Amino acid sequence: MFASAVASAGVDLWGYFSLPAITGNPNNPEVLVKMLDGTALNGSYWFFYGGLTNLQYTLTVTEDATGKQKTYTNPAGSECGGSDTAAFTP
């Protein structure tokens, strides 16, 4: 089953996605995401994501300044997420 997610901003650097077509609640977080400025440490922006569901999901992150995109997929049956400490460079 494919369901579109609804994005909700937390603050500037984090937010979450909900799956109201499945849960019936757009305020129920299913996937959390966070972007950090790690340029002082390795010259890159860092991206972290974690699922609060065991459904498969794919995230596509777009850097506004350049239009560069990165895609991250979490397989079905896994509640884990991942990180990319070299997601984008300024």
C-alpha positions, 0 to 999 in steps of 0.5 A: 500500500502506498500512502503520501506523508504529510510534512510538519515542521518542528522548528528550523532544523527538525520536523516529522512526517505523518501518515493520516491515510493510514493512522487517521491522525495528521498529528501522529509522527511516523518519521522524524527528521533533523538537519544540522550544520556540521560544517565546523567539523567536516565541512558538510550539513548532516541529515538524520532520520528515524522511523516510529513505524515499521513501514517502508518509506523513502525520503527525498531531501532537496537543498534549496540553494542548489537544488541538489537532492539526496534520497534515503530509504528505510526497508519494510519491517525496520523501525530504524533510520539512518544518518548522513554526515556528508549530506550537503556542502555549502 
